[in-house]
Amino acid sequence: MPLVDMPLAQLLKYEGRNPRPEDFDAYWDRALAELDATDPKPELIPHKITAPFAECFDLYFTGVGGARVYAKYVRPKGASKVPAILNFHGYSGNGGDWADKLNQVARGYAFASMDCRGQGGKSEDPGGVKGNTLRGHIIRGLDDSPEKLYYRNVFLDTAQLARVVMGFEEVDAEHVGASGGSQGGALTLACAALEPRIKKAAALYPFLCDYKRVWEMDLAKDAYDELKAYFRLFDPRHEREDEVFTRLGYIDNQFLAARIKGEVLMLVGQMDTVCPPSTQFAAYNRISGKKNYILWPDFGHEGLPGGNDIVWEFFADL
């Protein structure tokens, strides 16, 4: 069969190319300490959409740096100690329509879908200006302190959302899952890594893994186009290449994946040229707990036929 990346036997042994910062663990321990000191101040505002079996809310909470982060939150009417699923969207998007969440509520689960700060939804991004700050999120902070990296804060937002939802009286904190595709797949892995109580995580073709591999495959385009833009504008002779990729290592999911305690399911299109399969397996291969992957040999970064049904069944015993 045609290949755009390594054959499967190599994918299952691949250990990644991006350098890991020496203080990676200390960096994230400090980040989590900052999150511990951040009062989430959750606010639930009833939403006007109606469903005979569900209650719908606009959920706001505070993330690191004082950002008010938004999520859609739905729960079964009269819910008591129910499982919950956290959902994360693709790059540039938002948490989607309310109707998309009601299938999980119908099965008896609560469901929260977060807007990433500064992208297509309602979450604030106080690191710059409110509103759209899309072009440059991967590289934002590269020329500042590593604590200024944009995705550091978004990764922490996923953990804060988990803490908030786990703290709701109607939610069983021991039965919470996470899911999402592309950027949402990356945030699913980050959430499960930074909030180890996540029981199950379903990540579809996760983004934000093994940046140097993306570069070496000449795939710094589409979702990863910012990498090429950065070098062309700020380091055209690649004099700081090692420094740049090492700093990106702080927000590389292949290194966070080792912290995951819950069960992981990864869905991969083997012809993916947006988030190459090897970058995804760089993270998958570092997960030490229960895990499984499912391949679509002829599909890329797109809808995977039957994938939603597989994820539905994965969470059936949540």
Residue frames as qw, qx, qy, qz and C-alpha x, y, z in Angstrom:
[[0.000, 0.888, 0.459, 0.000, 0.00, 0.00, 0.00],
 [0.324, 0.675, -0.078, 0.658, 1.17, 3.61, -0.49],
 [0.580, -0.552, -0.378, 0.465, 2.76, 5.32, 2.50],
 [0.127, 0.894, -0.021, 0.428, 3.31, 8.95, 3.43],
 [0.374, -0.742, 0.463, -0.309, 5.20, 7.98, 6.59],
 [0.085, -0.396, 0.910, -0.090, 6.77, 4.92, 8.22],
 [0.605, -0.138, -0.720, -0.310, 5.28, 1.42, 7.88],
 [0.689, -0.600, -0.125, -0.387, 3.31, 0.24, 10.89],
 [0.883, -0.192, -0.281, 0.324, 6.09, -1.93, 12.33],
 [0.444, 0.232, -0.200, 0.842, 8.33, 1.15, 12.57],
 [0.300, -0.614, -0.099, -0.724, 5.54, 3.38, 13.86],
 [0.806, -0.520, -0.237, -0.157, 5.08, 1.05, 16.82],
 [0.798, -0.217, -0.166, 0.538, 8.76, 1.43, 17.76],
 [0.320, 0.625, 0.035, 0.711, 9.25, 5.10, 16.94],
 [0.515, -0.507, -0.448, 0.526, 10.48, 7.20, 19.88],
 [0.025, 0.972, 0.211, -0.104, 10.25, 10.71, 18.46],
 [0.637, 0.396, 0.009, 0.662, 12.74, 13.26, 17.13],
 [0.086, -0.864, -0.009, -0.497, 11.99, 16.45, 19.04],
 [0.391, 0.224, -0.639, 0.623, 14.41, 17.22, 21.89],
 [0.546, -0.679, -0.490, -0.042, 13.05, 17.04, 25.44],
 [0.028, -0.797, 0.280, -0.534, 13.95, 19.99, 27.69],
 [0.427, 0.157, -0.772, 0.444, 16.07, 18.91, 30.65],
 [0.108, 0.044, 0.594, -0.796, 13.70, 20.58, 33.11],
 [0.379, -0.236, -0.619, -0.647, 10.51, 19.32, 31.44],
 [0.490, -0.461, -0.736, 0.073, 9.06, 17.69, 34.56],
 [0.281, -0.370, -0.384, 0.798, 9.94, 20.63, 36.79],
 [0.104, -0.045, -0.292, -0.950, 8.36, 22.98, 34.23],
 [0.482, -0.359, -0.604, -0.524, 5.04, 21.17, 34.39],
 [0.483, -0.426, -0.656, 0.394, 5.21, 20.73, 38.15],
 [0.126, -0.227, -0.172, 0.950, 5.52, 24.51, 38.44],
 [0.284, -0.156, -0.453, -0.831, 2.67, 24.97, 35.99],
 [0.527, -0.431, -0.715, -0.159, 0.42, 22.67, 38.00],
 [0.365, -0.370, -0.505, 0.689, 1.36, 24.52, 41.19],
 [0.084, 0.058, -0.091, -0.991, 0.21, 27.74, 39.51],
 [0.460, -0.289, -0.618, -0.568, -3.04, 26.01, 38.58],
 [0.483, -0.392, -0.728, 0.290, -3.46, 24.82, 42.18],
 [0.210, -0.345, -0.320, 0.857, -3.24, 28.45, 43.28],
 [0.179, -0.061, -0.365, -0.912, -5.82, 29.63, 40.71],
 [0.372, 0.298, 0.679, -0.559, -9.38, 29.81, 42.03],
 [0.175, 0.231, 0.784, 0.549, -11.55, 28.61, 39.13],
 [0.255, 0.320, 0.281, -0.868, -14.62, 30.58, 40.31],
 [0.077, 0.222, 0.865, 0.442, -16.98, 28.48, 38.18],
 [0.370, 0.301, 0.225, -0.849, -20.22, 30.07, 37.03],
 [0.183, 0.280, 0.903, 0.269, -23.15, 28.17, 35.50],
 [0.320, 0.302, 0.045, -0.897, -25.68, 30.22, 33.53],
 [0.588, 0.343, 0.722, -0.123, -28.77, 28.37, 32.25],
 [0.028, -0.180, 0.579, 0.795, -28.95, 28.37, 28.47],
 [0.561, 0.251, 0.121, -0.779, -32.20, 28.88, 26.57],
 [0.483, 0.193, -0.756, -0.398, -31.92, 25.76, 24.40],
 [0.715, -0.202, 0.380, -0.551, -34.40, 23.11, 25.50],
 [0.484, 0.154, -0.847, -0.157, -34.37, 19.32, 25.68],
 [0.743, -0.454, -0.175, -0.459, -36.85, 17.24, 27.69],
 [0.930, -0.245, -0.214, 0.170, -34.08, 15.15, 29.28],
 [0.661, 0.118, -0.146, 0.726, -31.24, 17.69, 29.66],
 [0.201, -0.937, -0.132, 0.252, -30.22, 20.87, 31.41],
 [0.666, 0.461, 0.081, 0.581, -27.91, 23.16, 29.42],
 [0.377, -0.865, -0.072, 0.323, -25.53, 25.76, 30.84],
 [0.441, 0.769, -0.253, 0.387, -22.95, 28.30, 29.77],
 [0.806, -0.496, -0.102, 0.308, -20.00, 27.46, 32.01],
 [0.287, 0.835, -0.275, 0.380, -17.30, 30.00, 32.79],
 [0.812, -0.516, -0.060, 0.268, -14.23, 29.39, 34.90],
 [0.008, 0.942, -0.329, -0.058, -10.89, 31.09, 35.54],
 [0.931, 0.174, -0.095, 0.307, -7.68, 29.67, 34.13],
 [0.625, -0.368, 0.003, 0.688, -4.07, 30.65, 34.75],
 [0.267, 0.089, 0.239, 0.929, -3.28, 34.26, 33.99],
 [0.215, 0.354, 0.387, -0.824, -6.80, 35.32, 34.93],
 [0.260, 0.016, -0.640, -0.723, -8.49, 34.19, 31.70],
 [0.636, 0.151, 0.486, -0.580, -12.20, 33.49, 31.85],
 [0.049, 0.159, -0.902, -0.398, -12.62, 30.29, 29.90],
 [0.664, 0.129, 0.084, -0.732, -15.94, 29.20, 28.41],
 [0.005, 0.050, -0.983, -0.176, -17.47, 25.77, 27.92],
 [0.668, -0.167, -0.291, -0.664, -20.87, 24.41, 27.03],
 [0.058, -0.147, 0.916, -0.368, -22.06, 22.11, 29.81],
 [0.693, -0.143, -0.313, -0.634, -25.02, 19.77, 29.64],
 [0.086, -0.167, 0.914, -0.360, -26.26, 17.23, 32.16],
 [0.305, -0.372, -0.832, -0.276, -29.19, 14.85, 32.50],
 [0.437, -0.547, -0.003, -0.714, -32.17, 16.27, 34.36],
 [0.818, -0.492, 0.101, -0.281, -32.06, 15.11, 37.94],
 [0.712, 0.410, -0.521, 0.232, -28.48, 13.84, 37.50],
 [0.629, -0.691, 0.307, -0.181, -26.81, 12.24, 40.49],
 [0.518, -0.509, 0.661, 0.187, -23.25, 10.90, 40.40],
 [0.828, 0.526, 0.185, -0.057, -23.17, 10.40, 36.63],
 [0.693, -0.062, 0.316, 0.645, -20.10, 9.93, 34.40],
 [0.194, 0.905, 0.025, -0.378, -18.91, 12.93, 32.42],
 [0.742, 0.257, 0.308, 0.537, -17.03, 13.47, 29.15],
 [0.097, -0.789, 0.105, 0.597, -14.87, 16.50, 28.39],
 [0.705, 0.506, 0.401, 0.293, -14.53, 17.45, 24.73],
 [0.253, -0.660, 0.222, 0.672, -11.96, 19.59, 22.93],
 [0.631, 0.729, 0.207, -0.164, -12.21, 21.09, 19.44],
 [0.770, 0.272, 0.211, 0.537, -9.88, 21.39, 16.45],
 [0.389, -0.266, 0.032, 0.881, -7.49, 24.28, 15.81],
 [0.035, -0.079, -0.232, -0.969, -9.23, 27.61, 15.17],
 [0.369, -0.430, -0.690, -0.451, -12.69, 26.30, 16.02],
 [0.367, -0.359, 0.383, -0.768, -14.97, 26.27, 19.04],
 [0.317, -0.072, 0.877, -0.354, -17.01, 23.86, 21.12],
 [0.101, -0.166, -0.857, -0.477, -19.68, 23.45, 18.44],
 [0.480, -0.353, -0.287, -0.750, -23.46, 23.33, 18.62],
 [0.494, -0.279, 0.571, -0.593, -25.51, 22.37, 21.65],
 [0.898, 0.125, -0.021, -0.420, -27.36, 19.64, 19.78],
 [0.631, 0.447, -0.628, 0.082, -24.10, 17.74, 19.23],
 [0.003, -0.374, 0.760, -0.532, -23.80, 17.14, 22.98],
 [0.680, -0.173, 0.211, -0.681, -27.24, 15.75, 23.70],
 [0.837, 0.116, -0.509, -0.165, -26.53, 12.18, 22.60],
 [0.414, 0.192, -0.737, 0.499, -24.20, 11.71, 25.56],
 [0.326, -0.159, 0.431, -0.826, -26.75, 13.23, 27.93],
 [0.800, -0.008, -0.221, -0.558, -29.37, 10.83, 26.57],
 [0.759, 0.086, -0.635, 0.120, -27.16, 7.93, 27.66],
 [0.679, -0.684, -0.263, 0.047, -26.96, 9.44, 31.15],
 [0.670, -0.085, -0.089, 0.732, -23.64, 11.31, 30.97],
 [0.042, -0.920, -0.058, 0.385, -22.78, 14.93, 31.65],
 [0.704, 0.369, 0.278, 0.539, -20.79, 16.60, 28.86],
 [0.147, -0.881, 0.012, 0.450, -18.58, 19.70, 28.70],
 [0.700, 0.463, 0.263, 0.475, -17.10, 21.20, 25.53],
 [0.380, -0.696, -0.023, 0.608, -14.43, 23.88, 26.01],
 [0.468, 0.868, 0.037, 0.164, -13.58, 26.84, 23.77],
 [0.737, -0.072, -0.070, 0.668, -9.81, 27.33, 23.52],
 [0.172, -0.807, -0.126, 0.550, -8.74, 30.79, 24.59],
 [0.021, -0.639, 0.336, 0.692, -8.33, 33.25, 21.74],
 [0.175, 0.034, 0.850, 0.495, -9.67, 30.97, 19.00],
 [0.181, -0.274, -0.590, -0.737, -13.15, 30.71, 17.49],
 [0.416, -0.576, -0.703, -0.031, -15.20, 30.76, 20.67],
 [0.289, -0.877, -0.164, -0.346, -15.86, 32.81, 23.79],
 [0.780, -0.461, -0.142, 0.398, -12.78, 32.11, 25.93],
 [0.014, -0.985, 0.159, 0.058, -10.50, 35.03, 26.76],
 [0.841, 0.170, -0.088, 0.506, -6.84, 35.19, 25.84],
 [0.235, -0.967, -0.026, 0.093, -5.40, 37.86, 28.16],
 [0.701, -0.286, 0.301, 0.579, -1.86, 37.10, 26.98],
 [0.286, 0.165, 0.422, 0.844, -2.54, 39.33, 24.00],
 [0.334, 0.004, 0.008, -0.943, -5.89, 40.87, 23.19],
 [0.558, 0.253, 0.684, -0.396, -9.41, 39.55, 23.53],
 [0.681, 0.597, -0.029, -0.423, -10.81, 38.03, 20.38],
 [0.943, 0.316, 0.023, 0.105, -9.06, 36.21, 17.56],
 [0.173, -0.811, 0.537, 0.156, -5.32, 35.68, 18.01],
 [0.970, 0.127, 0.189, -0.086, -5.19, 32.57, 15.85],
 [0.758, 0.571, -0.213, 0.230, -2.16, 32.90, 13.56],
 [0.277, 0.625, -0.550, 0.479, 0.84, 31.98, 15.64],
 [0.749, -0.547, 0.110, -0.357, -0.42, 29.96, 18.60],
 [0.959, -0.033, -0.138, 0.244, 2.19, 27.20, 18.31],
 [0.617, 0.313, -0.175, 0.700, 5.08, 29.66, 18.17],
 [0.213, -0.828, -0.007, -0.518, 3.74, 32.27, 20.59],
 [0.676, -0.708, 0.192, -0.063, 6.16, 32.59, 23.46],
 [0.916, 0.179, -0.047, 0.356, 9.18, 31.12, 21.68],
 [0.434, 0.498, -0.188, 0.727, 11.10, 34.36, 22.14],
 [0.408, -0.656, 0.188, -0.607, 9.91, 34.90, 25.71],
 [0.341, -0.345, 0.791, -0.372, 9.93, 32.88, 28.89],
 [0.211, -0.061, -0.945, -0.241, 8.80, 29.25, 28.39],
 [0.082, 0.412, 0.748, -0.514, 5.97, 30.11, 30.80],
 [0.312, 0.489, 0.001, -0.814, 4.61, 32.40, 28.07],
 [0.038, 0.023, -0.879, -0.475, 4.01, 29.59, 25.59],
 [0.550, -0.080, -0.143, -0.819, 0.38, 29.76, 24.51],
 [0.752, -0.090, -0.589, -0.280, -0.28, 26.04, 24.70],
 [0.261, 0.050, -0.761, 0.592, 1.04, 25.79, 28.24],
 [0.307, 0.042, 0.366, -0.877, -1.99, 27.78, 29.32],
 [0.709, 0.061, -0.328, -0.622, -4.44, 25.91, 27.10],
 [0.580, 0.043, -0.807, 0.101, -3.15, 22.57, 28.39],
 [0.077, -0.044, -0.683, 0.725, -3.70, 23.86, 31.92],
 [0.505, 0.018, 0.005, -0.863, -7.21, 25.01, 30.94],
 [0.696, -0.019, -0.638, -0.329, -8.08, 21.41, 30.09],
 [0.436, -0.077, -0.785, 0.432, -7.01, 20.29, 33.55],
 [0.150, 0.043, 0.385, -0.910, -8.93, 23.15, 35.16],
 [0.632, -0.027, -0.316, -0.707, -12.05, 22.17, 33.25],
 [0.642, -0.063, -0.764, 0.002, -11.62, 18.60, 34.48],
 [0.219, -0.062, -0.676, 0.701, -11.27, 19.78, 38.06],
 [0.360, 0.011, 0.116, -0.926, -14.33, 21.99, 37.79],
 [0.710, -0.031, -0.456, -0.535, -16.53, 19.29, 36.27],
 [0.574, -0.037, -0.786, 0.226, -15.25, 16.67, 38.70],
 [0.073, -0.024, -0.560, 0.825, -16.22, 19.02, 41.49],
 [0.510, -0.178, -0.213, -0.814, -19.88, 19.27, 40.44],
 [0.523, -0.169, 0.660, -0.513, -22.16, 17.47, 42.86],
 [0.856, 0.284, 0.155, -0.404, -23.94, 15.56, 40.09],
 [0.645, 0.582, -0.493, -0.043, -20.70, 14.17, 38.57],
 [0.931, -0.322, 0.118, 0.126, -18.88, 11.02, 39.64],
 [0.021, 0.892, -0.423, -0.156, -15.27, 12.25, 39.66],
 [0.510, -0.355, 0.768, 0.158, -13.92, 8.72, 39.27],
 [0.564, 0.363, 0.712, 0.207, -15.69, 8.22, 35.94],
 [0.234, 0.871, -0.009, -0.432, -14.68, 11.14, 33.71],
 [0.747, 0.177, 0.449, 0.457, -13.36, 10.83, 30.16],
 [0.036, 0.726, -0.184, -0.661, -11.90, 13.15, 27.54],
 [0.662, 0.359, 0.590, 0.292, -12.15, 13.20, 23.75],
 [0.218, 0.862, -0.050, -0.455, -11.35, 15.26, 20.67],
 [0.823, 0.358, 0.295, 0.328, -9.74, 15.32, 17.24],
 [0.498, 0.644, -0.028, 0.580, -6.64, 17.07, 15.88],
 [0.007, 0.507, -0.398, 0.764, -6.00, 19.97, 18.29],
 [0.738, -0.393, 0.081, -0.543, -8.77, 18.36, 20.33],
 [0.949, -0.003, -0.296, 0.104, -6.84, 15.09, 20.27],
 [0.450, 0.388, -0.437, 0.675, -3.75, 16.88, 21.55],
 [0.312, -0.468, 0.291, -0.774, -5.77, 18.51, 24.34],
 [0.909, -0.247, -0.174, -0.287, -7.30, 15.14, 25.20],
 [0.815, 0.101, -0.403, 0.404, -3.83, 13.73, 25.79],
 [0.174, 0.427, -0.362, 0.810, -2.74, 16.83, 27.71],
 [0.600, -0.461, 0.055, -0.651, -5.85, 16.72, 29.89],
 [0.952, -0.192, -0.231, -0.060, -5.32, 13.05, 30.74],
 [0.671, 0.241, -0.393, 0.581, -1.66, 13.77, 31.53],
 [0.062, 0.380, -0.316, 0.867, -2.24, 16.80, 33.75],
 [0.636, -0.259, 0.285, -0.669, -5.36, 15.45, 35.48],
 [0.159, 0.258, -0.951, -0.061, -4.48, 11.80, 36.16],
 [0.444, 0.176, 0.719, -0.505, -8.02, 11.03, 37.40],
 [0.605, 0.392, -0.288, -0.630, -9.20, 11.00, 33.77],
 [0.751, -0.093, 0.637, -0.146, -10.37, 7.41, 33.37],
 [0.679, 0.331, 0.578, 0.308, -10.58, 7.17, 29.57],
 [0.051, 0.702, -0.203, -0.681, -9.22, 9.32, 26.74],
 [0.695, 0.446, 0.524, 0.207, -10.14, 9.01, 23.05],
 [0.098, -0.706, 0.262, 0.651, -7.71, 11.00, 20.89],
 [0.738, 0.565, 0.354, 0.103, -8.30, 11.26, 17.14],
 [0.666, 0.476, 0.062, 0.571, -5.16, 12.06, 15.07],
 [0.400, -0.835, -0.179, 0.333, -3.65, 14.31, 17.76],
 [0.347, 0.846, -0.084, 0.397, -1.88, 17.55, 16.85],
 [0.238, -0.851, 0.348, -0.313, 1.04, 19.09, 18.81],
 [0.896, -0.306, 0.303, 0.105, 3.37, 16.08, 18.84],
 [0.747, -0.117, 0.418, 0.503, 7.01, 15.74, 17.74],
 [0.265, 0.901, 0.037, -0.342, 7.49, 19.09, 16.01],
 [0.135, -0.632, 0.628, 0.434, 10.94, 18.31, 14.63],
 [0.448, 0.139, 0.858, 0.208, 9.62, 15.23, 12.83],
 [0.395, 0.797, 0.424, -0.170, 6.99, 17.42, 11.16],
 [0.060, 0.875, -0.281, -0.388, 9.73, 19.80, 10.06],
 [0.284, -0.413, 0.790, 0.353, 11.99, 17.07, 8.70],
 [0.457, 0.364, 0.803, 0.117, 9.10, 15.60, 6.68],
 [0.035, 0.030, 0.330, 0.943, 8.59, 19.03, 5.04],
 [0.220, -0.586, -0.744, -0.236, 5.06, 19.11, 6.48],
 [0.168, -0.427, -0.354, 0.815, 5.34, 22.47, 8.24],
 [0.195, -0.139, -0.440, -0.866, 2.25, 23.55, 6.35],
 [0.515, -0.497, -0.604, -0.350, -1.48, 23.45, 7.01],
 [0.620, -0.747, -0.231, -0.063, -1.82, 23.21, 10.82],
 [0.739, -0.436, 0.040, 0.512, 1.95, 23.40, 11.35],
 [0.488, 0.717, 0.153, 0.474, 2.57, 26.27, 8.92],
 [0.285, -0.951, 0.074, -0.097, 3.60, 28.54, 11.81],
 [0.784, -0.400, 0.281, 0.384, 6.86, 26.62, 12.20],
 [0.613, 0.355, 0.334, 0.622, 7.95, 27.55, 8.68],
 [0.033, 0.910, 0.177, 0.373, 6.75, 31.13, 9.17],
 [0.563, -0.809, 0.095, 0.139, 8.79, 31.44, 12.36],
 [0.733, -0.214, 0.336, 0.551, 12.04, 30.28, 10.80],
 [0.458, 0.567, 0.362, 0.581, 11.57, 32.37, 7.66],
 [0.090, -0.918, -0.143, -0.358, 10.87, 35.51, 9.66],
 [0.463, -0.843, 0.218, -0.165, 13.02, 35.16, 12.78],
 [0.572, -0.502, 0.619, 0.194, 15.73, 32.56, 12.12],
 [0.734, 0.588, -0.117, -0.318, 16.16, 32.28, 8.34],
 [0.440, 0.557, -0.703, 0.046, 19.55, 30.50, 8.58],
 [0.888, -0.305, -0.320, -0.125, 18.37, 28.17, 11.38],
 [0.295, 0.506, -0.582, 0.564, 21.10, 29.36, 13.73],
 [0.361, -0.269, 0.576, -0.682, 18.76, 28.74, 16.68],
 [0.684, -0.026, -0.569, -0.456, 17.12, 25.56, 15.38],
 [0.504, -0.087, -0.809, 0.289, 18.10, 23.36, 18.34],
 [0.019, 0.076, 0.491, -0.868, 16.98, 26.02, 20.81],
 [0.511, 0.009, -0.158, -0.845, 13.65, 26.49, 19.05],
 [0.711, -0.079, -0.634, -0.293, 12.75, 22.80, 18.91],
 [0.381, -0.067, -0.763, 0.518, 13.89, 22.25, 22.49],
 [0.203, 0.052, 0.343, -0.916, 11.62, 25.04, 23.65],
 [0.651, -0.014, -0.362, -0.667, 8.74, 23.55, 21.67],
 [0.482, 0.014, -0.868, 0.119, 9.44, 20.37, 23.62],
 [0.127, 0.018, 0.611, -0.781, 7.74, 21.92, 26.65],
 [0.608, 0.270, 0.227, -0.711, 4.42, 21.70, 24.79],
 [0.445, 0.281, -0.773, -0.355, 5.06, 18.39, 23.02],
 [0.825, -0.233, 0.090, -0.506, 2.48, 15.77, 23.91],
 [0.825, 0.195, -0.523, 0.092, 4.92, 12.92, 23.39],
 [0.300, 0.279, -0.645, 0.645, 6.59, 13.98, 26.65],
 [0.479, -0.232, 0.316, -0.785, 3.39, 14.64, 28.58],
 [0.801, -0.015, -0.438, -0.409, 2.00, 11.25, 27.53],
 [0.490, 0.138, -0.790, 0.342, 4.16, 9.43, 30.07],
 [0.162, -0.109, 0.544, -0.816, 2.03, 11.01, 32.84],
 [0.653, -0.106, -0.295, -0.689, -1.23, 9.50, 31.60],
 [0.278, -0.166, 0.868, -0.377, -2.81, 7.02, 34.03],
 [0.695, 0.301, 0.377, -0.533, -6.13, 6.32, 32.31],
 [0.652, 0.208, 0.685, 0.251, -6.96, 4.14, 29.32],
 [0.131, 0.600, -0.271, -0.741, -6.21, 5.65, 25.90],
 [0.672, 0.433, 0.582, 0.149, -7.73, 4.98, 22.48],
 [0.035, -0.586, 0.312, 0.747, -6.06, 6.63, 19.48],
 [0.691, 0.566, 0.450, -0.017, -7.62, 6.78, 16.01],
 [0.261, -0.569, 0.447, 0.639, -5.15, 7.33, 13.18],
 [0.729, 0.661, 0.085, -0.153, -5.46, 7.95, 9.45],
 [0.783, -0.245, 0.339, 0.461, -2.32, 6.36, 8.01],
 [0.499, 0.480, 0.332, 0.641, -2.26, 8.80, 5.06],
 [0.212, -0.932, -0.245, 0.162, -2.39, 11.86, 7.35],
 [0.588, 0.339, 0.002, 0.734, -0.14, 14.63, 6.01],
 [0.202, -0.821, -0.028, -0.533, -1.41, 17.26, 8.47],
 [0.531, -0.629, 0.503, -0.263, -0.48, 15.41, 11.68],
 [0.552, 0.398, -0.718, -0.148, 1.79, 12.62, 10.39],
 [0.896, -0.290, -0.293, -0.162, 1.22, 9.18, 11.91],
 [0.689, 0.120, -0.469, 0.540, 4.79, 8.99, 13.25],
 [0.028, -0.403, 0.313, -0.860, 4.22, 12.13, 15.33],
 [0.728, -0.375, -0.066, -0.570, 1.09, 10.59, 16.80],
 [0.931, -0.113, -0.336, 0.088, 2.87, 7.34, 17.61],
 [0.365, 0.405, -0.473, 0.693, 5.69, 9.29, 19.24],
 [0.416, -0.380, 0.330, -0.758, 3.12, 10.10, 21.93],
 [0.902, -0.127, -0.179, -0.373, 1.30, 6.76, 21.83],
 [0.803, 0.182, -0.510, 0.249, 4.49, 4.78, 22.38],
 [0.168, 0.349, -0.549, 0.740, 5.26, 6.69, 25.59],
 [0.670, -0.366, 0.062, -0.643, 1.94, 5.80, 27.24],
 [0.078, 0.313, -0.921, 0.219, 2.68, 3.10, 29.77],
 [0.493, 0.086, 0.649, -0.573, -0.88, 2.18, 30.75],
 [0.518, 0.372, 0.770, 0.026, -3.72, 0.46, 28.93],
 [0.211, 0.597, -0.222, -0.742, -3.98, 1.67, 25.35],
 [0.623, 0.324, 0.685, 0.195, -5.11, 0.76, 21.86],
 [0.113, 0.469, -0.308, -0.820, -4.90, 2.28, 18.39],
 [0.643, 0.472, 0.603, -0.031, -7.10, 1.82, 15.33],
 [0.205, -0.337, 0.472, 0.788, -5.84, 2.57, 11.81],
 [0.627, 0.676, 0.302, -0.241, -7.60, 3.75, 8.66],
 [0.666, -0.143, 0.437, 0.588, -4.97, 2.88, 6.00],
 [0.370, 0.451, 0.498, 0.641, -6.44, 4.98, 3.16],
 [0.137, -0.912, -0.350, -0.166, -7.55, 8.02, 5.15],
 [0.405, 0.367, -0.245, 0.801, -5.81, 11.23, 6.13],
 [0.069, -0.168, -0.491, 0.852, -6.72, 14.08, 8.44],
 [0.423, -0.128, -0.388, -0.809, -10.44, 13.81, 7.88],
 [0.770, -0.180, 0.233, -0.566, -13.58, 12.07, 9.01],
 [0.045, 0.282, -0.958, -0.031, -12.86, 8.42, 9.74],
 [0.664, -0.157, -0.441, -0.583, -15.83, 6.20, 8.78],
 [0.794, -0.336, -0.506, -0.027, -17.23, 4.52, 11.86],
 [0.396, 0.259, -0.496, 0.728, -14.87, 6.44, 14.12],
 [0.359, -0.379, 0.201, -0.829, -17.61, 8.19, 16.09],
 [0.877, -0.233, -0.245, -0.341, -19.30, 4.86, 16.72],
 [0.753, 0.091, -0.516, 0.397, -16.04, 3.37, 17.98],
 [0.102, 0.306, -0.421, 0.848, -15.55, 6.28, 20.38],
 [0.641, -0.344, -0.048, -0.685, -19.18, 5.93, 21.52],
 [0.921, -0.159, -0.351, -0.055, -18.58, 2.29, 22.39],
 [0.531, 0.273, -0.507, 0.622, -15.24, 3.11, 24.04],
 [0.136, -0.287, 0.387, -0.866, -17.07, 5.27, 26.56],
 [0.653, -0.320, -0.506, -0.465, -19.95, 2.81, 27.05],
 [0.762, -0.395, -0.474, 0.196, -18.51, 1.51, 30.32],
 [0.220, 0.529, -0.275, 0.772, -17.15, 4.86, 31.53]]
